[in-house]
């Protein structure tokens, strides 16, 4: 009953609809969830519907599998729902405290959910660098207009508040990482990660 692009709301109830003459409330007796969820069953708008109401909030960012069995124990339906959770950064390129980063690098921030918006308004890099943003699936990329300065220490901050389309979930905590660019003529490898 409460779902957006981030997942099912933690306090959401569910509607079970019968596709047969059996009342939905009777069918609900064969409903289980994994991980386990204690729930009550309430009447719905008709006998063909029942509200399944968890007795405690669901856990954040978890996949729940609901299974419906008939009185003989035969599986008659199965559904999987993921619960909502705040937006998170799961990786950066360059990685935090990387050294010998190529001067022509882009700066990538990978998120754990789709539909990220307004990254540019929350992004800063010091020393300041002019550039543009691109989005590729779950990754926002800052592409500098010119090569970065050699042997320079850069600090990137993504402020809290980055949002996503179709959800009220946001990045709740700022993310900061730093890296050092290569010296002229360097051929060392550099780190990727968070």
Residue pairs with C-beta under 8 A, 6 or more apart in sequence:
1 9
1 12
1 13
1 14
1 15
1 51
2 8
2 9
2 11
2 12
2 13
3 9
3 12
3 81
4 84
4 166
4 167
4 168
4 169
5 113
5 114
5 115
5 164
5 165
5 166
5 167
6 84
6 85
6 87
6 113
6 164
6 166
6 167
6 168
6 169
7 61
7 81
7 82
7 83
7 84
7 85
8 58
8 64
8 81
8 82
8 83
8 84
9 83
9 84
10 57
10 58
10 59
10 60
10 83
10 84
11 54
11 57
11 58
12 54
12 58
13 51
13 52
13 53
13 54
14 51
14 52
14 53
14 66
15 44
15 49
15 50
15 51
15 52
16 24
16 27
16 28
16 31
16 44
16 49
16 50
16 51
16 52
16 68
17 24
17 44
17 48
17 49
18 24
18 27
18 47
18 48
18 49
23 47
23 48
23 50
24 44
24 47
24 48
24 49
24 50
25 41
25 43
25 44
25 47
25 50
27 50
27 68
28 41
28 50
28 52
29 41
30 68
30 69
30 70
30 71
30 76
31 39
31 52
31 66
31 67
31 68
32 66
32 67
32 69
33 39
33 64
33 65
33 66
33 67
34 64
34 65
34 67
35 59
35 62
35 64
37 54
37 58
37 64
38 54
38 55
38 56
39 52
39 53
39 54
39 55
40 52
40 53
40 55
41 50
41 51
41 52
41 53
42 50
42 51
42 53
43 49
43 50
43 51
44 50
44 51
58 64
58 83
59 83
60 83
60 84
60 85
61 82
61 83
61 84
61 85
62 82
62 83
63 80
63 81
63 82
64 80
64 81
64 82
64 83
65 78
65 79
65 80
66 78
66 79
66 80
66 81
67 75
67 77
67 78
68 75
68 76
68 77
68 78
69 75
69 76
70 76
84 167
84 169
85 169
86 169
86 170
86 171
86 172
87 111
87 112
87 113
87 116
87 162
87 163
87 164
87 169
87 170
87 171
87 172
88 111
88 112
88 113
88 171
89 109
89 110
89 111
89 112
89 158
89 171
89 175
89 194
90 110
90 111
90 112
90 194
91 108
91 109
91 110
91 192
91 193
91 194
92 107
92 108
92 109
92 110
92 156
92 175
92 177
92 193
92 194
93 105
93 106
93 107
93 108
93 192
94 101
94 105
94 107
94 177
94 179
94 190
94 191
94 192
95 177
95 179
95 190
95 191
95 192
95 193
95 194
96 177
96 178
96 179
96 193
96 194
97 177
97 178
97 179
97 191
98 179
98 180
98 190
98 191
98 192
99 179
99 180
99 182
99 188
99 190
99 191
100 180
100 181
100 182
100 183
100 186
100 188
100 189
100 190
101 148
101 179
101 180
101 181
101 182
101 190
102 181
102 182
102 190
103 147
103 148
103 149
103 150
103 181
103 182
104 147
104 148
105 148
105 181
106 141
106 142
106 143
106 144
107 125
107 141
107 142
107 144
107 156
108 139
108 140
108 141
108 142
109 119
109 123
109 139
109 140
109 141
109 142
109 158
109 175
110 138
110 139
111 138
111 139
111 140
111 162
112 138
113 138
113 164
113 167
113 169
114 137
114 138
114 164
115 164
115 165
115 166
115 167
116 135
116 138
116 140
116 162
116 163
116 164
117 162
117 163
117 164
117 165
118 161
118 162
118 163
119 133
119 135
119 140
119 158
119 162
120 133
122 158
122 159
122 160
122 161
122 162
122 171
123 133
123 140
123 142
123 156
123 157
123 158
123 159
124 156
124 157
124 159
125 142
125 154
125 155
125 156
125 157
126 154
126 155
126 157
127 149
127 152
127 154
129 144
129 145
129 146
129 148
129 154
130 144
130 145
130 146
131 142
131 143
131 144
131 145
132 142
132 143
132 145
133 140
133 141
133 142
133 143
134 140
134 141
134 143
135 141
148 154
148 181
149 181
150 181
150 182
150 183
150 184
151 180
151 181
151 182
151 183
151 184
152 180
152 181
153 178
153 179
153 180
154 178
154 179
154 180
154 181
155 176
155 177
155 178
156 176
156 177
156 178
156 179
157 174
157 175
157 176
158 171
158 174
158 175
158 176
159 174
160 170
160 171
160 172
160 173
160 174
161 170
161 171
162 170
162 171
163 169
163 170
163 171
164 170
177 194
179 190
182 188
182 190
